[in-house]
């Protein structure tokens, strides 16, 4: 397999270094690494140039947001499989891609778990409310992101472009539409990526929830979406008052 790993970045110099290092340390060498930069004004371009020999393609130009940048990366990809890892995200271990290769399964997609980390690299654990299902289909997404966007590796010819109508949750819509194209979806039963937890303002959370609901209603019936939201809300409250710990 040839893996196309796509990173979009804007003014994230230290975070990008972590992502690049996790890729260049992979024991698998059949990797095409693509970086799409949105005209950064910090030291991001210096980092890209420093690690240029590990990068197959990069550009620095204006875009219409993160999802437009992801589409640019997807258009440049030539590998059998594509994997989106944003600046600050990391491949979980040095042998992750070799492990995917060892499965010897002509799958349309591979998925696994994600581990959360903070800016200092501290392990914050895996998700508490939404665990990857034993088997995955697009219909599981009615419950939200049951699989992290950063822990889904998909055949390039099955991946769709991101819908630029959405500003906050286009990744959910992308996963649903992409999984609709997939027949053989393999659970790796492994943590595939480390996801950098970032700040998100209250106003963005409200906008995201509204957009998320709109997206789910595009794919699922009103009653299924309502049932899913009620179930997750009750589960959230039960967990919060039982454990009093931060949820991701």
C-alpha distance (Angstrom), angle and dihedral (degrees) to the residues before:
residue distance angle dihedral
X1 . . .
X2 3.78 . .
X3 3.79 114.2 .
X4 3.79 123.0 -151.6
X5 3.80 108.4 -158.0
X6 3.80 114.2 -166.3
X7 3.80 124.5 -160.8
X8 3.79 123.6 -176.2
X9 3.78 116.1 -163.7
X10 3.78 143.2 174.5
X11 3.81 123.6 179.9
X12 3.81 93.8 -24.2
X13 3.80 103.9 126.0
X14 3.86 100.6 155.1
X15 3.81 93.5 39.1
X16 3.80 93.0 50.9
X17 3.80 91.2 54.8
X18 3.83 89.7 59.2
X19 3.79 91.8 51.0
X20 3.80 94.5 47.5
X21 3.81 92.2 47.6
X22 3.81 91.9 52.0
X23 3.80 89.5 53.2
X24 3.79 98.9 44.3
X25 3.83 90.3 50.3
X26 3.79 92.7 58.7
X27 3.80 113.7 120.9
X28 3.81 86.6 -144.0
X29 3.79 109.5 84.8
X30 3.81 101.6 -173.3
X31 3.80 93.2 92.7
X32 3.78 130.1 133.2
X33 3.80 108.1 -160.3
X34 3.80 118.5 -160.3
X35 3.81 125.3 -174.1
X36 3.80 122.1 -169.3
X37 3.80 112.3 -167.9
X38 3.78 123.2 -168.9
X39 3.82 97.3 -142.8
X40 3.80 97.3 -73.3
X41 3.80 116.9 -156.7
X42 3.83 98.3 -162.5
X43 3.82 125.9 67.3
X44 3.81 95.1 -65.1
X45 3.80 94.1 108.6
X46 3.82 90.3 50.1
X47 3.81 88.5 55.6
X48 3.80 91.7 49.1
X49 3.79 91.8 50.5
X50 3.82 91.9 46.0
X51 3.81 91.6 56.1
X52 3.78 95.4 34.6
X53 3.82 94.0 127.3
X54 3.81 89.7 63.7
X55 3.81 93.2 49.8
X56 3.82 121.8 83.4
X57 3.79 95.5 -168.2
X58 3.78 136.3 -1.4
X59 3.76 137.5 168.6
X60 3.78 136.5 -179.6
X61 3.78 114.3 -152.0
X62 3.82 141.5 124.1
X63 3.78 117.3 -76.3
X64 3.77 139.3 179.5
X65 3.79 94.3 -110.5
X66 3.79 140.1 -62.2
X67 3.80 96.0 -52.6
X68 3.80 92.8 50.1
X69 3.82 87.6 52.2
X70 3.82 90.2 50.3
X71 3.79 89.9 52.9
X72 3.81 89.6 52.3
X73 3.80 89.5 53.2
X74 3.79 92.6 48.1
X75 3.80 90.8 51.9
X76 3.81 89.9 54.8
X77 3.82 95.4 47.2
X78 3.81 118.6 108.6
X79 3.81 101.3 170.5
X80 3.79 127.3 110.0
X81 3.81 89.8 -115.8
X82 3.80 133.3 30.8
X83 3.79 128.2 -149.5
X84 3.81 125.3 -175.1
X85 3.81 114.4 -146.6
X86 3.78 115.6 167.4
X87 3.80 124.9 -150.5
X88 3.82 107.7 -68.2
X89 3.80 94.6 24.9
X90 3.80 117.1 110.2
X91 3.78 139.6 -163.9
X92 3.79 104.7 -106.7
X93 3.81 100.2 -126.4
X94 3.80 138.3 3.2
X95 3.82 92.4 -108.8
X96 3.82 98.7 46.8
X97 3.80 96.9 108.5
X98 3.80 93.1 41.7
X99 3.79 87.2 53.3
X100 3.82 90.0 53.3
X101 3.80 88.2 50.8
X102 3.80 91.3 50.6
X103 3.80 92.8 58.8
X104 3.82 87.7 77.1
X105 3.77 91.9 -154.7
X106 3.79 122.9 134.5
X107 3.78 90.4 -138.3
X108 3.77 126.2 169.1
X109 3.80 89.1 -140.4
X110 3.80 142.6 4.1
X111 3.79 123.9 -153.2
X112 3.78 140.5 179.7
X113 3.78 145.7 151.6
X114 3.81 129.9 -56.5
X115 3.79 129.6 -138.0
X116 3.80 118.8 -146.4
X117 3.80 120.3 -135.3
X118 3.79 133.6 178.3
X119 3.81 127.1 -132.1
X120 3.81 90.5 -84.7
X121 3.80 90.6 54.5
X122 3.80 94.0 -108.6
X123 3.80 113.4 157.9
X124 3.81 110.1 -116.0
X125 3.79 95.0 179.7
X126 3.78 132.3 -116.5
X127 3.77 126.7 -58.7
X128 3.78 117.0 -62.3
X129 3.80 104.3 -159.2
X130 3.79 106.2 29.0
X131 3.79 116.3 47.8
X132 3.81 121.2 178.5
X133 3.82 110.5 -96.2
X134 3.80 119.6 -116.2
X135 3.78 87.7 -112.9
X136 3.78 125.0 18.9
X137 3.78 135.6 -145.6
X138 3.79 132.7 158.8
X139 3.81 89.2 -100.1
X140 3.82 90.4 67.9
X141 3.80 88.1 66.9
X142 3.78 91.2 76.1
X143 3.81 83.4 85.8
X144 3.80 90.8 55.7
X145 3.78 127.4 -110.5
X146 3.80 98.2 -5.3
X147 3.81 85.5 162.6
X148 3.77 120.7 39.2
X149 3.79 116.4 -114.8
X150 3.83 87.3 -127.9
X151 3.80 92.5 56.9
X152 3.79 99.6 54.2
X153 3.80 120.0 94.5
X154 3.79 112.7 -173.8
X155 3.79 138.5 -178.6
X156 3.77 109.3 -95.2
X157 3.80 93.0 -129.5
X158 3.81 89.8 55.5
X159 3.81 95.9 49.1
X160 3.81 117.3 99.1
X161 3.79 127.2 -155.2
X162 3.79 120.3 -96.6
X163 3.79 116.6 -98.5
X164 3.82 105.9 -117.3
X165 3.79 90.1 -158.5
X166 3.82 85.7 83.7
X167 3.80 122.1 68.7
X168 3.81 102.8 -178.4
X169 3.82 112.1 21.1
X170 3.79 106.3 29.0
X171 3.81 87.6 123.4
X172 3.82 90.7 68.5
X173 3.80 91.3 50.5
X174 3.83 89.8 45.3
X175 3.80 92.3 52.7
X176 3.80 93.4 48.2
X177 3.80 94.1 48.8
X178 3.79 92.6 42.6
X179 3.81 93.6 48.8
X180 3.79 89.2 50.3
X181 3.81 85.6 64.9
X182 3.80 92.9 51.0
X183 3.78 127.1 87.9
X184 3.81 105.0 168.9
X185 3.82 108.7 48.9
X186 3.81 115.3 172.6
X187 3.79 126.1 -154.6
X188 3.81 107.1 -142.8
X189 3.82 91.0 -165.9
X190 3.79 87.0 -141.1
X191 3.77 139.8 105.1
X192 3.80 102.7 -104.0
X193 3.79 103.6 179.6
X194 3.77 147.4 18.6
X195 3.78 112.9 -130.0
X196 3.80 119.6 -152.4
X197 3.80 109.7 -133.7
X198 3.79 110.1 -134.8
X199 3.77 135.2 -173.9
X200 3.78 117.8 -92.3
X201 3.77 121.5 -173.3
X202 3.77 122.7 -125.9
X203 3.80 90.8 -115.6
X204 3.81 90.4 55.8
X205 3.80 91.8 48.1
X206 3.81 90.2 54.7
X207 3.81 91.5 47.1
X208 3.79 90.5 46.2
X209 3.79 93.3 52.2
X210 3.81 91.3 50.3
X211 3.78 91.5 48.5
X212 3.79 92.2 44.6
X213 3.81 90.3 54.5
X214 3.82 90.8 48.9
X215 3.81 91.0 51.4
X216 3.79 94.7 48.1
X217 3.79 90.6 49.4
X218 3.82 88.1 56.3
X219 3.80 89.3 62.1
X220 3.82 106.7 25.4
X221 3.79 137.9 42.1
X222 3.80 121.5 -94.4
X223 3.81 93.2 -111.2
X224 3.82 94.0 49.4
X225 3.81 91.6 50.6
X226 3.81 91.9 45.1
X227 3.81 91.8 48.8
X228 3.79 90.9 48.7
X229 3.82 93.2 49.7
X230 3.80 92.6 48.5
X231 3.80 91.9 48.2
X232 3.81 93.6 49.8
X233 3.82 92.2 45.0
X234 3.81 91.9 53.6
X235 3.80 91.5 44.7
X236 3.80 90.1 49.5
X237 3.80 93.2 51.2
X238 3.80 93.3 45.8
X239 3.79 92.2 50.3
X240 3.80 93.9 44.2
X241 3.80 95.8 51.7
X242 3.81 91.8 42.2
X243 3.79 99.0 48.5
X244 3.82 105.0 17.0
X245 3.80 90.1 -149.6
X246 3.77 134.2 130.3
X247 3.76 116.0 -85.9
X248 3.80 127.0 -144.9
